[in-house]
Amino acid sequence: MAEAYCVKCKAKKEMQDVKEVTSKNGRPMLKGTCPTCGGKLNLFIKKS
């Protein structure tokens, strides 16, 4: 799975409930939640 930095926990965490979406400016990204605190995690990915 994907790892992203959680601002609330101040550490890299495995993302839960991952969805692949496109940002407003057209960049692909993954959105998910932190397993510890439930905060939102975002991770930009390469176009494939």
C-alpha positions as CSV (number, residue, x, y, z in Angstrom):
1,M,0.0,0.0,0.0
2,A,0.9,3.6,-0.2
3,E,2.7,5.5,2.6
4,A,2.0,9.2,3.2
5,Y,3.1,11.8,5.9
6,C,0.4,12.4,8.5
7,V,0.6,16.0,9.8
8,K,-1.2,15.2,13.1
9,C,0.9,12.2,14.0
10,K,4.1,13.8,12.5
11,A,5.1,10.4,10.9
12,K,4.7,8.4,7.8
13,K,1.8,6.0,7.9
14,E,0.1,3.4,5.7
15,M,-3.0,4.9,4.1
16,Q,-6.4,3.3,4.6
17,D,-9.4,3.5,2.3
18,V,-7.2,4.6,-0.6
19,K,-8.8,6.2,-3.6
20,E,-7.1,7.4,-6.8
21,V,-8.4,10.8,-7.8
22,T,-7.3,13.8,-9.9
23,S,-6.5,17.2,-8.3
24,K,-7.9,20.5,-9.6
25,N,-4.8,21.1,-11.7
26,G,-4.9,17.6,-13.3
27,R,-2.3,15.8,-11.3
28,P,-3.1,12.3,-10.2
29,M,-3.1,11.6,-6.5
30,L,-4.1,9.1,-3.8
31,K,-6.4,10.1,-1.0
32,G,-6.8,8.1,2.2
33,T,-7.1,8.2,6.0
34,C,-4.5,7.7,8.8
35,P,-5.1,4.5,10.7
36,T,-4.0,6.1,14.0
37,C,-5.8,9.4,14.2
38,G,-8.2,9.2,11.2
39,G,-6.8,12.4,9.6
40,K,-6.8,12.9,5.8
41,L,-3.7,11.8,3.9
42,N,-2.8,12.9,0.3
43,L,0.0,11.6,-1.9
44,F,0.8,12.8,-5.4
45,I,1.8,10.1,-7.9
46,K,3.3,9.9,-11.3
47,K,1.2,9.8,-14.4
48,S,1.0,6.4,-15.9
